[in-house]
Structures are given as structure tokens and as C-alpha cells.
Amino acid sequence: MAEERPGAWFGFGFCGFGQDPGSGREHQVLSPEPLRAGGDICHVSASWSYTALVTRGGRVELSGSASGAADGCRDAWASEGLLVLLRDRSGSRAELQAWPPGSGLRGEPLWAQDPEAEEGDEPGAEGRTGLLPLLPGSRAYVSLQPPLRRALAPELRARRLELGIEHALLLDAAGQVFSWGGGRHGQLGHGTLEAEPEPRPLEALQGLPMSQLAAGGWHSVCVSETGDIYIWGWNESGQLALPTRSLAEGKRTDTGEDEGLNEDGSKVERAAEAPAPFIAIQPFPALLDLPLGSEAVGVSCGSRHTAVVTRTGELYTWGWASH
């Protein structure tokens, strides 16, 4: 089964396709609302236009532009081009299935394979499930582009893997972060905008064990074992919580700062201000402090926004908020 997390699940944001179960269609959910499914939810995977929910009873339910349900599901990973399920089959083994999201989970999957067929006898590997796109055994992962199953070097000993639009992040058993793929927005964290064809460790984080990581569309975040947040990549919408020109210009327009007038109607003369240190791309990991010195324990990313949960249960979000 997917990792069981007690408590209620909530959703908010764009809901034009009904991807927030129970909230209806064609509107925005501006504050958190409880998700509704046919059983207790233990895992949620959200794509742009639909959501996959896995219940404790092993049922996967789709809501939004894709609909349908199926039983015997251990884990689900949703994307616009592919819905990947880890499902029970005869015996105790599982089957990895790739479905078109619009199939309604009817008929046959595009691709099915025993995810552990090529795994070795690494101690403890057989029990690792519920970490899609990382596969059981932690020696391969699911890719959105063929080949759908891609092997990892056995020395990586992966603990978690996250995919952005053009890049991948991996957290190994020792808490070290690796990245590879496209780097034109600094999302790899190596200090350049160059692509990396193979997993490369982030030198800037050497000696700092990480416990969590997440990949946005073109930005990356990780959380250290002591609760510190490190963030890097594209900051066009403020998804790094660093100064950005687009947000500063929007704030000036909203507050009317550029239209100040004197009592006689003449324009207010303002002293020249030094250019603000806007950051469009942050190619190295930057340490980010939360208010009140809060410690982070969980992190997640949308395409251009970021969410963090603290040790005391607070949720912080920042970045793109048009929906």
C-alpha cells in the first residue's frame, strides 16, 4: 500500500475540471476544502487537470478531466500524459501499469511490467513501495518519456526520487542529493545552466544530510534533517521566496505607488531608489528561513509554487497564485 498518513486531506486551487473531489466544476477553490472519496484516503497524486486518490482499502479513484476507479492499488502517480499504478496481482508481487489518463482504467494498460523483475537481492529492497516514480527495490524509476522504466546505478541506493518538467532529483540513503536533466533555469543546483546526462551530487550540500526533497516545474527544494530549507532554480513567479521583478511590479500597480499627487495636483517627486536585487535564476541552493524560525518537515512543489509543512503543523505556501 501507499504510505498511510492519518488525518483529513484538503485541496485548493484551480478546479475547472472538477479535480478537487466534492468541490464541483469550473471554479477556483480559494481556501482548503476536504477531499471526498469512496473510502479513507491514504495517498493523493495531483496532476494539472485531474487527481488520483488511493484509499486504505487499495482503491484508486480519479477525479477531474480523467475519471474512473480500480481496486488492488498500492500506489498511484498522476501526470497529464501518463497515469502510473502499482497494483496487486497473483501472489504477493505487484505489477507496474501505465495508463492513458482518459482511459477510465478500462481495457488494457499501455504497458505493464513486474517492477521487481530485474532487481537484485539488496537487503530491505523488497519492502520499498509507495514511492512512485521510484520503483520497488529503488533501482529504477518511471519516466514520462520512453523508455518508461529507467535503471539507476546500484551505488546510488535511492530513498526518494522526484521529477520536474525537465529535470530529476534523487535523495540517497545517506541523505545526499543528486540531480540530472535540463538545467537552463538553474534547477539542477550545480551553479551553471548546463544539462547533466547522469545523476550528479550537489556539491553545495555536501555534508548536510537531507530528509525531504521536491521538484517543481523548473525549481527544486530540499529539507535537511535539522529542518532547514534549501531552494534553487527559476524564480519567475516567486516560487523560491526570493525577490522577483514580476511580483514587485505587480505590488506597485496594486498599491498605486506610481500615481502619487500633491494637494495642488502636481506629481510627487520621489527620490531615486537603488535598483532592487531581483533574482530570476538561483543556480546554487539558497538557505531559506521560515517565519519565527520554524523547522520544516515536509515539502512539495507545483509547477511554479512551493508548499512547506513545519514541525508544529503549519502550512506555508508561496509562488504563482493565479488560480
Secondary structure, DSSP 8 states (H G I E B T S, - for coil): ------S--EEEEE-TTS-STTS-SSSEEEEEEE---SS-EEEEEE-SSEEEEEETTS-EEEEESS-EEESSEEEEEE-SS-EEEEEE-STT-EEEEEE-GGGTT-S--SEEE-TTTT----TTGGG--S-TTB-TTSSEEE-SSSSSEEE--GGG-EEEEEE-SSEEEEEETTS-EEEEE--TTSTT-SSSS--EEEEEE-GGGTT--EEEEEE-SSEEEEEETTS-EEEEEE-TTSTTSS--HHHHHHHHHHHTGGG-B-TTS-B------------SEEEEEEEE--GGG--EEEEEE-SSEEEEEETTS-EEEEE----
